Amino acid sequence: MSEKEKTLYDETPSMFRNKPFWFGLYVISIIAGLWGLFQWSSATDGNLWKSAYIFSMVVGALGFMSLLTWWLRVVNIRLAITNERVTLRTGIFSKNIREVYITDIRSTQIDQRFMQRILNTCHVEISSAATSESEIRIDGIPYPDKVKKLIDDHRRD
C-alpha cells in the first residue's frame, strides 16, 4: 500500500446475519449434544435413554464440526476497500488475492435476499472493463450501502 492509500472498509462475511437458520441449527445441535453428554454421564446402567443421549452427543459433535468448518471458511475471506483498490483475499492453506483498481471498476452489483435485507448483509459482485464476468464475488458482506457508496465515491474522483 502506498502512503496515500487508506483502508476505508475491511470486513469478513457475517455468519449469523448471512445464514441465520443454519447458524441457529448448528448452535441448537451443539446445545443438544452438551445436554446428552451431561445426561449420559449421570445416567444409571438400567436407563433406557442412554441411546438417545449418545445420539444427541453425535448430533452435537456434527453441529460443532459444521460450525467450526464454516467459521474457518468465513474467517479466511476478507473484502477490503481502500481509496485506490478493492481486494478480496480468500484461502486457509493456499491464498487467493483478487484486486481491482477502483478506476477500473465498471459495475458494482449488490443483491440481497429477504433475510439479508432485514439483517443488513448482501452478495456483492464487482466487474471491471478487463473481463466480461465479475472479478470479485462475495456473499454475506455486512453494510451493503456503505460498500456501494465507498466504491462509487472513489470511482468518480
C-alpha positions as CSV (number, residue, x, y, z in Angstrom):
1,M,0.0,0.0,0.0
2,S,1.3,3.4,-0.8
3,E,1.5,6.3,1.7
4,K,-1.7,7.9,0.2
5,E,-3.7,4.7,0.3
6,K,-6.1,4.5,3.2
7,T,-8.3,1.5,4.2
8,L,-11.9,2.5,4.1
9,Y,-13.6,-0.8,4.7
10,D,-12.2,-4.2,5.8
11,E,-14.7,-6.9,6.7
12,T,-15.3,-10.7,6.6
13,P,-18.7,-12.2,5.7
14,S,-21.1,-12.4,8.6
15,M,-22.1,-15.9,9.7
16,F,-25.3,-15.3,11.7
17,R,-26.6,-12.4,9.6
18,N,-25.9,-14.2,6.3
19,K,-27.5,-17.5,7.2
20,P,-29.4,-17.3,10.5
21,F,-31.3,-20.5,10.0
22,W,-28.1,-22.7,9.7
23,F,-26.3,-20.8,12.4
24,G,-29.2,-21.4,14.8
25,L,-29.5,-25.0,13.8
26,Y,-25.8,-25.6,14.5
27,V,-26.0,-23.9,17.9
28,I,-29.1,-25.8,18.9
29,S,-27.4,-29.1,17.9
30,I,-24.3,-28.2,20.0
31,I,-26.6,-27.5,23.0
32,A,-28.4,-30.8,22.4
33,G,-25.0,-32.6,22.3
34,L,-23.9,-31.0,25.6
35,W,-27.2,-31.9,27.2
36,G,-26.8,-35.5,26.0
37,L,-23.2,-35.6,27.4
38,F,-24.3,-34.4,30.8
39,Q,-27.3,-36.8,30.9
40,W,-25.2,-39.7,29.7
41,S,-22.5,-39.1,32.3
42,S,-25.1,-39.1,35.1
43,A,-27.3,-42.0,33.8
44,T,-27.6,-45.3,35.6
45,D,-26.9,-48.7,34.0
46,G,-30.6,-49.5,33.6
47,N,-31.5,-46.2,32.0
48,L,-33.4,-46.8,28.7
49,W,-32.5,-43.3,27.4
50,K,-28.8,-43.9,27.0
51,S,-29.0,-44.4,23.3
52,A,-30.9,-41.1,23.0
53,Y,-28.1,-39.4,24.9
54,I,-25.5,-40.9,22.6
55,F,-27.5,-39.8,19.6
56,S,-27.7,-36.3,20.9
57,M,-23.9,-36.3,21.5
58,V,-23.3,-37.3,17.9
59,V,-25.7,-34.6,16.6
60,G,-23.8,-32.1,18.8
61,A,-20.5,-33.2,17.5
62,L,-21.7,-32.9,13.9
63,G,-23.1,-29.4,14.7
64,F,-19.8,-28.4,16.3
65,M,-17.7,-29.7,13.3
66,S,-20.0,-28.0,10.8
67,L,-19.9,-24.7,12.7
68,L,-16.1,-24.9,13.0
69,T,-15.7,-25.6,9.3
70,W,-18.0,-22.8,8.3
71,W,-16.2,-20.4,10.7
72,L,-12.8,-21.4,9.3
73,R,-14.0,-20.7,5.7
74,V,-15.6,-17.3,6.7
75,V,-12.7,-16.0,8.8
76,N,-10.3,-16.6,5.9
77,I,-12.3,-14.4,3.5
78,R,-11.8,-10.7,3.6
79,L,-13.1,-7.8,1.5
80,A,-11.0,-4.6,1.8
81,I,-11.8,-1.3,0.1
82,T,-9.1,1.4,0.0
83,N,-9.3,4.7,-1.7
84,E,-7.4,3.1,-4.7
85,R,-8.5,-0.6,-4.9
86,V,-10.9,-3.3,-3.9
87,T,-9.2,-6.5,-2.6
88,L,-10.7,-9.9,-2.0
89,R,-8.5,-12.3,0.0
90,T,-9.5,-16.0,0.4
91,G,-8.0,-19.2,1.5
92,I,-6.8,-21.1,4.5
93,F,-3.7,-23.0,3.2
94,S,-3.4,-21.5,-0.2
95,K,-4.1,-17.9,-0.6
96,N,-6.0,-16.2,-3.5
97,I,-5.9,-12.4,-3.8
98,R,-8.0,-10.6,-6.3
99,E,-7.5,-6.9,-6.7
100,V,-9.4,-4.4,-8.9
101,Y,-8.4,-0.8,-9.0
102,I,-11.3,1.5,-8.3
103,T,-10.7,3.4,-11.5
104,D,-11.1,0.2,-13.5
105,I,-14.4,-0.8,-11.9
106,R,-17.3,-0.7,-14.4
107,S,-20.1,-2.1,-12.3
108,T,-21.0,-3.0,-8.7
109,Q,-23.9,-5.3,-8.2
110,I,-25.5,-5.7,-4.8
111,D,-28.0,-8.5,-4.3
112,Q,-30.0,-9.0,-1.1
113,R,-32.3,-11.9,-0.3
114,F,-35.2,-11.1,2.1
115,M,-33.4,-12.2,5.2
116,Q,-30.2,-10.5,4.1
117,R,-32.1,-7.2,3.7
118,I,-33.5,-7.5,7.2
119,L,-30.1,-8.3,8.7
120,N,-28.2,-5.8,6.5
121,T,-25.9,-8.1,4.6
122,C,-25.6,-8.7,0.8
123,H,-24.0,-10.5,-2.1
124,V,-21.5,-8.2,-3.9
125,E,-20.2,-8.6,-7.5
126,I,-17.7,-6.2,-8.8
127,S,-16.8,-6.1,-12.6
128,S,-14.0,-4.4,-14.4
129,A,-13.6,-3.5,-18.0
130,A,-10.9,-6.2,-18.4
131,T,-13.4,-9.2,-18.2
132,S,-16.9,-10.0,-19.1
133,E,-17.5,-11.8,-15.8
134,S,-17.4,-10.5,-12.3
135,E,-13.8,-10.1,-10.9
136,I,-14.9,-10.2,-7.3
137,R,-17.9,-12.2,-5.9
138,I,-18.6,-12.5,-2.2
139,D,-21.7,-13.4,-0.2
140,G,-22.6,-12.2,3.3
141,I,-20.8,-8.9,3.4
142,P,-22.2,-6.5,6.1
143,Y,-23.3,-2.9,5.4
144,P,-24.0,-3.1,1.6
145,D,-24.9,0.6,1.3
146,K,-21.5,1.5,2.7
147,V,-19.7,-0.8,0.2
148,K,-21.6,0.7,-2.8
149,K,-21.1,4.3,-1.6
150,L,-17.4,3.9,-1.0
151,I,-16.8,2.4,-4.4
152,D,-19.0,4.9,-6.2
153,D,-17.5,7.9,-4.4
154,H,-13.9,6.9,-5.1
155,R,-14.6,5.8,-8.6
156,R,-15.7,9.4,-9.5
157,D,-12.5,11.0,-8.1
